[in-house]
Amino acid sequence: MDQKDKRKIERIISDGKEAHEILLNKKSKAYNSFLELEKNIYRNNKLSKIIKSLLLSASL
């Protein structure tokens, strides 16, 4: 992976973290429900590894 790709990935992660903070600060009921659902899915191993990977990539 070259530096350009690494910077792009770092920017995507940074943007995601920023959006997360904004939505938390706004006390978004929809976003909080999404976070609760996500937490339960990952904690209880309800989904296969492939589905979890797809969810993660879709959230980036």
N, C-alpha and C positions, 0 to 999 in steps of 0.2 A: 504494500500500500504506500502510495507516495504522500508527500506532505500536503498536497492540495486536498486529497481525500481525507486525511486526518483532520485538517482544519474544517472541512465541511461537516464531518461527523461531530467534532467538538462544538461547532456552531449550532447544529441541530439539538444536541444535548443541552446546550446553554439556553436556547430558545424554549425548549420544553420545560426546563426548570423555572424560567422566568414566567411562563404561562401558568405553571402550577402555583407559584407564589401569588400571582394576580388573582387567580380563581379562589384560592384559599382566603385571601384578604377580603374578597367580595362576599365571602360566605355563601357561595353558590350552592343551593340545595341540590341541583342536578349534578354538579361536580362532586359534591360530598357523597351523594348516592353512588356515583360511579366509583369513587375511591373505596367505599365500603364493599361494593360488589367485587371489585378487583382484589381487595384484601382477602375476602372470603374464598374466592376462586383459587388464589395462589396458596393460601394457608391450608386449605382442605384437600389440596391435590385433586380437585374435581375435573380438571382438564388435562389432556395429554400434553406432553412436552412440545409437540408440533403446534398445537393450538396456542399454547402459551407464547411460543416464539412468534407466531403470527400476530397475536394481540400486542406484544411488545413492539414489533416492527411497525404496526399500524399506529401506535401511539407516539411514535417519533416524529 
